[in-house]
Amino acid sequence: MRIDKLKAELSKAREKAAEWQARAKEIERQITELENTEILQMVRGVAASPEELRELLDWIRTAKELPQMDSAKKEDFERENKNG
């Protein structure tokens, strides 16, 4: 019957979809692993103490947050960091 054939086809399609989804997750895991390895190699290549690296990362994080501040807050922040 046509219905049975379609049900079988649907079942196969769902199996394939699950396989592709699992493959996509595996590829995402591999990408993350390679990115992490790359980051570690860059960090190890910098001649800085862990404290210096932490300060650098804090500075980068702060720099990314500055565009989101309104102008008054940004001026206050810059004034505080200029004097301190």
C-alpha positions in Angstrom: 0.0 0.0 0.0 1.0 3.5 -0.6 0.6 4.5 3.1 3.0 1.8 4.2 5.6 2.9 1.7 5.3 6.5 2.8 5.6 5.5 6.4 8.8 3.5 5.7 10.2 6.4 3.7 9.4 8.8 6.6 11.1 6.4 9.1 14.3 6.3 6.9 14.2 10.1 6.5 14.0 10.6 10.3 16.9 8.2 10.7 19.0 10.1 8.2 18.1 13.4 9.9 19.2 12.0 13.2 22.5 10.9 11.6 23.1 14.3 10.1 22.2 16.1 13.3 24.7 13.9 15.2 27.3 14.6 12.5 26.7 18.3 12.7 27.2 18.2 16.5 30.4 16.3 16.1 31.7 18.8 13.6 30.8 21.7 16.0 32.7 19.8 18.8 35.8 19.5 16.6 35.6 23.2 15.6 35.4 24.2 19.2 38.3 21.9 20.1 40.5 23.4 17.3 39.6 26.9 18.3 40.5 26.2 21.9 43.8 24.7 20.9 44.5 27.7 18.7 43.7 30.1 21.6 46.0 28.1 24.0 48.8 28.3 21.5 48.5 32.0 21.2 48.3 32.5 24.9 51.3 30.4 25.5 53.2 32.3 22.8 52.8 35.6 24.8 55.5 36.3 27.2 53.3 37.5 30.0 52.3 36.3 33.5 48.8 35.0 34.1 48.0 38.2 35.9 49.1 40.3 32.9 47.0 38.2 30.6 44.0 38.5 32.9 44.5 42.3 32.9 44.7 42.3 29.1 41.5 40.3 28.7 39.8 42.6 31.2 40.9 45.5 29.1 39.6 43.9 25.9 36.3 43.1 27.6 35.9 46.6 28.8 36.8 48.1 25.4 34.0 46.0 23.9 31.5 47.2 26.5 32.3 50.9 26.0 30.4 51.3 22.7 27.3 50.1 24.5 27.5 52.7 27.3 25.7 56.0 26.8 28.0 59.0 26.4 27.7 60.3 30.0 28.7 56.9 31.4 31.5 56.6 28.9 32.9 60.0 29.8 32.7 59.1 33.5 34.4 55.8 32.9 37.2 57.3 30.8 37.7 60.1 33.4 38.0 57.6 36.2 40.5 55.4 34.3 42.5 58.4 33.1 43.1 59.6 36.6 43.3 56.2 38.3 
